[in-house]
Amino acid sequence: MSEMDLNVMRHSAAHIMAAVVQKLYPDAKFDIGPATEEGFYYDFDMEHRLSPEDLKVIEKEMRKMIGRQLPFERKEVSRAEAQALFEKLGQTYKLERLADIPEGETVSLYQCGDFIDLCRGPHVENSTQIGAVKLLSIAGSYFRGNEKNPMLQRIYGTAFASKEDLQAYLDRIEEAKKRDHRRIGTEMELFSTHEEIGPGLVCWHPNGARIRHIIETFWKAAHYEHGYELLYTPHVGRSLLWETSGHLDFYRDGMYANMEIDGDPYYVKPMNCPFHIMIYKERPRSYRDLPARWAELGTVYRYEKAGVLHGLMRVRGFTQDDAHIICTPEQIEDEIREVLRFSLYMWKCFGFKEIKAYLATRPAKAVGDDRMWAQAMTSLEKAVQAEGISCEVDEGGGAFYGPKIDLKIKDALGREWQTSTIQFDFNLPERFDMTYVGQDGQKHRPYMVHRALLGSLERFFGILIEHYAGAFPLWLAPEQVRILPISEKFNDYANELAAELRKSKFRATVDMEADPIGGKIRRGRNARIPYLLIVGEREAAQREVSVRSRANGEEGTMAFADFVAKIAAEQENRA
């Protein structure tokens, strides 16, 4: 079944669900019920507080209704007729949605059974064309997403063409629960958040901080190798800076309230770019200084509503994997190709192989002249074509200040995550009057590209945890090797091996608890450690280790030197 057909079926299933809710709870008022990427939902306002047990009843009634071969009938009516109908039914939310339809546009209704809805469609011809359905969860949702409006009850569900497809999806959901980065983060002591500190503010524990250090060290070295320089900038800036950048005009609601220092208002930074621009403007620049590739792991703070905060995936304070490329128009095509290659290199190093590009083009309202937009689009298109990656075009989806490429990766469960962004900006160079002196001796406006590879360290780490289910590859694992002496008589030998591993830059520990070896093995396995080395009398005498790997189980006994060589090669290859 095509994606379009699946969306039509799911939207139709949402109407069936609403029809059942109307039958069971006649006082219910309805808002919207669209198809989503993985299913559908519908929002309701009613006295009864829904429970998981209610979902079972609604789902059972939905299956009965689907089996009755009820037609979906489209009716085009006048605005006055639609208004009279929904006033009679007491459906106030539908009246508000009706008011959103522009004058002159067709007003259409869809009816299935006794339920009639304001809807553009399309829908299936009759209810039996809806495949296997499952209601998943209940959530709260503000009308129009505004917390000043009434809180509605949202039922999430999904539908697939067959029971087999539905079961495969439900199995993926169960696997996703097992991989939830919040649960694994607690089990492995990677990170935590605390109400006492503040929602959306992350504390990195030693294990998580170790992985972060590895990621940052790799990130910095890779940037130097690719011709970048690293910057560090303050966490706050004067109001004047944010006025010049336009953030106070367009982004004030996402910024933390200002503080006063020496009588001047300051704001905590939501972005790094104005600081990088001020460094650029510190002295006159020539075409010989360009391109400037400047990167920063800069911690920023943005106000996110409490209802959308989610572990590491949506936070209020995060470290942005940020860079800006400032170059001449003649350099832009090569620079875009290089940054796209760099992005693909980084993702493949972290174990992500399926990557897709989304190219967002000029919206109706935009800054920058046509020539700049055309050149930017050409450079983005050529870069995607040169790297041979799959690409979709998002017509009109660019920001008002420039086109962009978004890269989306697929994780081990086939879920798509939006990550890297390569974004042109024709706005800030104008606002800050950025210039360089060209070969002709005249001042010119440079091109500026915002670029994030990993996005933010917090969100990237959350994706990484779920991709690997906490079983990180050797080069990222916070503890790479744990040595398990079978009794305290062999603690000295175990500590000697651990010291040698640490001298060779491996992260090794010794479990010296007075437990049977089976308990130590189980504890190491639960900690998802790549290698467990069991040592006893024979191993100590022969300078050997008995190797258990997380991937292969028992690998037998080998000389300690051979084991070190083995993991050195594995770490070097980032296997």
C-alpha positions in Angstrom: 0.0 0.0 0.0 1.4 3.4 -0.9 2.0 6.1 1.7 -0.9 8.2 0.3 -3.3 5.2 0.5 -2.2 4.5 4.0 -2.8 8.1 5.0 -6.3 8.0 3.5 -7.1 4.7 5.4 -5.8 6.1 8.7 -7.7 9.3 8.3 -10.8 7.3 7.7 -10.1 5.2 10.8 -10.0 8.5 12.8 -13.5 9.3 11.6 -14.7 5.8 12.6 -13.1 6.3 16.0 -14.9 9.7 16.4 -18.2 8.1 15.4 -17.8 5.5 18.1 -16.9 8.1 20.7 -20.0 10.1 19.7 -22.2 7.0 20.2 -20.6 6.2 23.6 -20.4 9.8 24.9 -23.1 11.9 23.3 -21.9 15.1 25.0 -18.5 14.9 23.3 -17.3 17.9 21.2 -14.9 17.2 18.4 -11.9 19.1 17.2 -9.6 17.5 14.5 -8.7 14.0 13.6 -5.8 13.8 11.1 -3.6 11.0 9.9 0.0 11.1 11.1 3.2 9.6 10.1 2.5 6.4 12.1 -1.2 6.5 12.6 -3.9 8.9 13.5 -5.5 10.8 16.4 -8.6 12.7 17.3 -9.2 15.4 19.9 -12.3 15.4 22.1 -13.8 17.7 24.8 -16.1 15.8 27.1 -16.9 15.2 30.8 -15.8 11.6 30.9 -12.1 11.1 31.6 -10.9 8.4 29.2 -8.9 5.4 30.6 -7.0 2.5 28.9 -10.1 0.4 29.6 -12.2 2.8 27.6 -9.8 2.3 24.6 -10.5 -1.4 24.6 -14.3 -0.7 24.4 -13.9 1.9 21.7 -11.6 -0.3 19.6 -14.0 -3.2 19.8 -16.9 -1.0 18.6 -14.7 0.4 15.8 -14.1 -3.1 14.5 -17.9 -3.8 14.5 -18.5 -0.5 12.6 -15.7 -1.2 10.1 -17.4 -4.5 9.3 -20.7 -2.9 8.4 -19.5 -1.6 5.0 -20.6 1.9 5.8 -19.9 4.4 2.9 -18.0 7.6 3.4 -20.1 10.2 1.7 -18.8 13.6 0.6 -21.1 16.6 0.7 -20.2 20.1 -0.5 -22.3 22.8 1.3 -22.4 26.5 1.7 -20.7 28.1 4.6 -24.1 29.1 6.0 -25.3 25.5 5.8 -22.2 24.1 7.6 -22.5 26.8 10.3 -26.2 26.0 10.8 -25.4 22.3 11.1 -22.6 22.6 13.6 -24.6 25.1 15.7 -27.5 22.7 15.8 -25.1 19.9 16.9 -23.4 22.1 19.5 -20.0 21.5 17.9 -18.2 24.7 18.8 -14.8 23.6 17.8 -16.0 22.8 14.3 -17.4 26.3 14.1 -14.0 27.7 14.9 -12.4 25.5 12.3 -15.0 26.5 9.8 -14.1 30.1 10.3 -10.5 29.2 9.3 -11.6 28.2 5.8 -10.9 31.2 3.4 -13.8 32.9 1.8 -14.6 31.3 -1.6 -13.0 28.0 -0.8 -15.2 24.9 -1.0 -16.7 23.7 2.3 -16.9 19.9 2.4 -18.4 17.5 4.9 -17.9 13.7 5.2 -20.5 11.4 6.7 -20.0 7.8 7.8 -22.9 6.3 9.7 -24.4 9.0 12.0 -21.1 10.9 12.3 -20.6 14.0 10.1 -17.4 15.9 10.0 -16.0 19.1 8.5 -13.3 17.6 6.3 -11.4 18.1 3.0 -10.8 14.3 2.6 -10.2 12.2 0.8 -11.5 9.0 2.4 -11.9 5.3 1.6 -15.1 4.4 -0.3 -16.5 2.3 2.6 -15.5 1.2 6.0 -14.4 -2.3 5.1 -11.4 -0.8 3.2 -9.9 0.1 6.6 -7.5 -2.7 7.5 -6.3 -3.7 11.0 -6.7 -0.9 13.7 -5.3 -0.5 17.2 -5.8 2.3 19.7 -2.6 3.1 21.4 -2.8 5.8 24.1 -4.5 8.9 25.6 -2.9 12.3 26.0 -3.9 15.8 26.8 -3.8 18.5 24.1 -4.6 22.2 24.2 -7.0 23.4 21.5 -4.8 24.8 18.7 -1.7 24.0 20.7 -2.2 27.1 22.9 -2.0 26.5 26.7 -4.4 29.4 27.2 -7.1 27.3 25.4 -9.1 24.4 26.8 -7.3 21.1 27.4 -8.8 18.4 25.2 -8.4 14.6 25.4 -6.5 13.0 22.5 -6.7 9.4 21.5 -3.9 8.0 19.4 -4.3 5.0 17.2 -2.9 3.4 14.1 -4.1 1.4 11.2 -2.4 -0.9 8.7 -3.4 -2.8 5.6 -3.1 -6.2 7.3 -2.9 -7.7 10.7 0.7 -8.8 10.0 1.8 -5.2 9.2 0.0 -4.0 12.4 1.7 -6.7 14.5 5.1 -5.8 13.1 4.5 -2.2 14.0 3.4 -3.1 17.6 6.5 -5.2 17.9 8.6 -2.2 17.0 6.8 -0.1 19.6 7.6 -2.7 22.2 11.3 -2.8 21.1 11.3 1.1 21.2 10.1 0.9 24.8 13.0 -1.4 25.7 15.3 1.1 24.0 13.8 4.2 25.6 16.9 6.4 26.3 15.3 7.6 29.6 15.1 4.0 31.0 18.6 3.0 29.7 20.0 6.3 30.9 18.9 5.4 34.4 20.0 1.8 34.2 23.5 2.7 33.0 23.8 5.9 35.1 24.3 8.1 32.0 22.2 11.3 32.8 19.4 12.6 34.9 17.1 15.6 35.2 15.7 17.0 38.4 12.7 19.2 39.3 14.9 20.9 42.0 17.3 22.0 39.2 14.6 22.7 36.6 12.8 20.8 33.9 14.7 20.3 30.7 18.1 20.9 32.2 20.4 17.8 32.0 23.0 16.5 34.5 25.5 14.2 32.8 26.7 11.4 35.1 30.3 9.9 34.9 29.4 7.2 32.4 27.5 9.7 30.2 30.1 12.3 30.6 32.8 9.8 29.5 30.9 9.1 26.3 30.3 12.8 25.8 34.0 13.4 26.2 34.8 10.8 23.5 32.2 12.3 21.2 33.6 15.8 21.7 37.2 14.8 21.3 36.4 13.0 18.1 34.3 15.9 16.9 37.0 18.5 17.6 39.8 16.4 15.9 37.6 15.8 12.9 36.8 19.5 12.5 40.5 20.5 12.6 41.2 17.8 10.0 38.5 19.3 7.8 39.9 22.8 7.9 37.8 24.3 10.7 38.9 26.5 13.6 37.2 26.2 17.0 35.6 29.1 18.9 34.4 29.6 22.4 31.8 32.4 23.1 30.0 33.7 26.2 26.7 32.4 27.5 25.1 35.8 27.6 25.0 38.9 25.4 23.7 42.5 25.7 20.2 43.2 24.4 21.8 45.3 21.7 23.3 42.2 20.1 19.9 40.4 19.9 18.2 43.5 18.6 20.7 43.7 15.7 20.4 40.0 15.0 16.6 40.2 15.0 16.1 37.6 17.7 14.3 40.0 20.0 11.8 40.7 17.2 11.3 37.2 16.0 12.4 34.8 18.8 11.7 36.7 22.1 9.2 34.0 23.4 12.0 31.4 23.0 14.5 33.4 25.0 15.0 33.5 28.7 14.0 36.7 30.5 16.7 39.4 30.5 18.9 40.2 33.4 20.5 43.6 34.2 24.2 44.0 34.4 25.7 47.5 35.1 22.3 48.9 34.1 22.3 47.2 30.7 19.8 44.4 29.8 21.4 41.0 28.9 19.9 37.8 27.6 21.1 34.2 27.9 22.0 33.1 24.3 19.6 30.9 22.3 22.1 30.8 19.4 25.8 31.2 18.8 25.7 32.9 15.4 25.8 36.6 16.5 28.9 35.9 18.5 30.7 34.3 15.6 29.7 37.3 13.4 31.2 39.7 16.0 34.5 37.8 15.8 34.4 38.1 12.0 33.9 41.8 12.3 36.7 42.3 14.8 39.0 43.4 11.8 38.6 44.0 8.1 38.5 40.8 6.1 39.9 40.1 2.6 39.0 37.5 0.1 42.3 35.9 1.1 40.9 35.2 4.6 38.0 33.2 3.1 36.5 30.7 3.5 36.3 31.0 7.3 35.1 27.8 8.8 34.3 28.4 12.5 32.8 25.7 14.8 31.7 25.7 18.4 30.2 23.3 20.9 28.2 26.1 22.3 25.7 25.7 25.1 22.5 27.6 24.5 19.2 28.0 26.3 15.7 28.1 24.8 12.4 28.2 26.4 10.4 25.1 25.6 6.9 24.5 27.0 6.8 22.0 29.8 4.5 19.7 27.9 7.0 19.1 25.1 10.0 18.3 27.2 11.2 14.8 26.7 14.3 13.3 28.2 17.3 14.3 26.1 15.2 14.7 23.0 13.6 18.1 23.9 15.4 20.1 26.6 15.8 23.8 27.6 19.6 23.8 27.8 21.7 22.0 25.3 25.1 22.1 23.6 24.8 22.9 19.9 27.1 21.2 17.4 27.4 24.5 15.6 29.5 26.0 12.8 29.4 28.9 10.4 31.0 29.0 7.0 31.7 32.5 5.7 32.9 32.6 2.1 32.8 34.4 -1.3 30.1 33.6 -3.9 32.8 31.8 -6.0 33.6 29.4 -3.1 30.1 28.5 -2.1 29.6 25.4 -4.3 32.8 23.7 -3.1 32.0 24.6 0.5 28.6 23.1 0.4 29.9 19.9 -1.2 32.6 19.6 1.5 30.2 20.2 4.4 27.8 17.6 3.0 30.7 15.1 2.7 31.7 15.9 6.2 28.2 15.3 7.5 28.0 11.9 5.8 31.4 11.0 7.2 30.4 11.8 10.8 27.1 9.9 10.6 28.8 6.8 9.2 31.5 6.9 11.9 28.7 6.7 14.5 27.1 3.7 12.8 24.3 5.3 10.8 24.1 4.1 7.2 20.7 5.1 5.9 20.7 8.9 5.3 18.3 11.0 3.2 18.3 14.6 2.2 15.4 17.1 2.2 16.0 20.2 0.1 13.9 23.2 1.2 13.3 25.9 -1.4 12.4 29.6 -1.3 9.2 30.5 0.5 6.8 33.2 -0.7 8.3 35.8 1.5 12.1 35.9 1.6 15.1 38.2 1.8 18.1 38.1 -0.6 18.0 38.7 -4.3 17.0 36.1 -6.9 20.6 35.6 -8.0 21.8 34.6 -4.5 18.9 32.2 -4.1 19.5 30.6 -7.4 23.2 30.2 -6.7 22.5 28.8 -3.3 19.9 26.3 -4.6 22.3 25.2 -7.4 25.1 24.5 -4.9 22.8 22.5 -2.6 21.4 20.5 -5.5 24.8 19.7 -6.9 26.2 18.7 -3.6 23.3 16.2 -3.1 23.8 14.8 -6.6 27.5 14.5 -6.2 27.2 12.4 -3.0 24.5 10.2 -4.6 22.2 10.4 -1.6 18.4 10.1 -1.8 16.7 13.5 -1.8 13.2 15.0 -1.6 12.3 18.6 -2.4 10.3 20.6 0.1 8.9 23.3 -2.1 8.7 26.6 -0.3 10.0 25.0 2.9 13.1 27.1 3.3 13.4 29.8 5.9 12.8 33.4 4.8 16.5 34.1 5.0 17.8 31.2 2.8 17.3 27.6 1.5 18.6 24.6 3.3 19.4 20.9 3.3 18.2 18.8 6.2 19.6 15.3 6.6 17.5 12.6 8.2 19.0 9.3 9.5 17.3 6.0 10.2 18.1 4.2 13.4 18.1 0.5 14.2 14.3 0.4 14.4 13.9 2.2 11.0 12.8 5.4 12.6 13.8 8.6 10.9 15.4 11.4 12.8 16.1 15.0 11.5 19.7 15.7 12.4 22.2 17.7 10.2 21.2 21.1 8.7 23.0 23.1 6.1 21.3 26.5 6.1 22.0 29.6 3.9 21.5 32.9 5.6 21.1 36.1 3.5 19.7 38.0 6.5 22.4 38.2 9.2 25.2 39.4 6.8 22.9 42.3 6.0 21.9 43.0 9.5 25.5 43.1 10.8 26.9 44.7 7.6 29.4 41.9 7.1 31.9 42.6 4.3 35.2 41.5 2.7 37.5 43.2 0.3 37.5 41.4 -3.0 40.2 41.1 -5.7 38.8 44.3 -7.2 39.6 46.3 -4.1 35.9 46.8 -3.4 33.8 45.7 -0.4 31.5 42.8 -1.0 28.9 40.9 1.1 30.0 37.4 2.0 27.8 34.3 1.9 27.1 32.8 5.3 26.0 29.2 6.0 24.8 27.8 9.3 25.8 24.2 9.7 25.0 21.6 12.4 26.2 18.0 12.0 24.9 16.2 15.1 22.3 18.9 16.0 22.8 19.0 19.8 24.9 16.7 21.9 21.9 16.0 24.2 19.5 15.0 21.4 22.2 13.1 19.5 23.1 11.2 22.6 19.4 10.2 23.1 19.3 9.0 19.5 22.6 7.1 20.0 21.4 5.4 23.2 18.2 4.1 21.5 20.0 3.2 18.2 22.4 0.9 20.2 20.0 0.1 23.0 22.8 1.2 25.3 25.2 -1.5 23.9 27.6 1.1 22.5 30.4 0.0 20.1 33.8 -0.4 21.7 35.1 3.0 20.9 32.2 4.8 22.5 31.5 2.4 25.5 32.1 4.2 28.8 33.6 0.9 30.2 35.3 -1.2 27.5 36.7 -4.1 29.4 35.9 -5.5 32.9 38.2 -8.1 34.4 36.6 -10.8 36.6 38.9 -12.7 38.9 37.3 -16.0 39.9 38.5 -15.5 43.5 40.4 -12.8 45.4 43.7 -14.8 44.9 43.7 -13.4 41.4 42.9 -9.8 42.2 46.5 -8.7 41.8 46.8 -10.3 38.3 43.5 -8.7 37.3 44.6 -5.3 38.6 47.9 -5.6 36.7 46.0 -6.3 33.5 43.7 -3.4 34.0 46.6 -1.1 34.6 48.2 -2.2 31.4 45.0 -1.7 29.5 44.6 1.8 30.9 48.2 2.6 29.8 47.2 1.6 26.3 44.3 4.1 26.5 41.5 1.5 27.1 38.8 2.0 29.7 39.2 -1.0 32.0 38.0 -1.9 35.5 38.2 -4.9 37.9 35.2 -6.5 39.6 36.6 -7.5 43.0 33.3 -8.2 44.7 33.3 -11.4 46.7 30.7 -13.0 44.4 30.6 -16.2 42.5 31.9 -15.8 38.9 28.4 -16.4 37.5 27.2 -13.3 39.4 30.1 -11.2 38.1 29.4 -12.3 34.5 25.7 -11.5 34.9 26.5 -8.0 36.3 28.9 -7.3 33.5 26.4 -8.4 30.9 23.7 -6.2 32.4 26.1 -3.3 32.2 26.4 -3.9 28.5 30.2 -4.0 28.7 31.8 -5.0 25.3 34.4 -7.4 26.8 34.6 -9.4 30.1 37.9 -11.1 30.9 37.8 -14.0 33.3 41.1 -14.8 35.0 42.0 -17.7 37.3 44.9 -19.9 38.1 45.6 -21.1 34.5 45.3 -17.6 33.0 47.6 -16.0 35.6 50.2 -18.7 35.1 50.2 -18.4 31.3 49.5 -14.6 31.1 46.2 -15.3 29.3 42.6 -14.2 29.6 39.3 -16.0 29.0 37.3 -13.7 26.8 33.6 -13.2 26.8 32.4 -10.6 24.3 29.0 -8.9 24.3 28.6 -9.7 20.6 29.8 -13.3 20.4 29.6 -14.8 23.8 32.5 -17.0 24.8 35.5 -16.5 22.5 37.9 -18.8 24.4 41.3 -18.3 26.0 44.0 -16.1 24.4 47.2 -14.5 25.2 46.6 -11.1 26.9 48.9 -9.4 24.2 46.7 -10.9 21.5 43.5 -9.6 23.2 45.0 -6.1 23.4 45.9 -6.2 19.7 42.4 -7.4 18.8 40.6 -4.6 20.6 43.1 -2.0 19.4 42.1 -2.9 15.8 38.4 -2.8 16.7 38.7 0.6 18.3 40.7 2.0 15.4 38.1 0.8 12.9 35.2 2.0 15.1 33.6 -1.4 14.4 
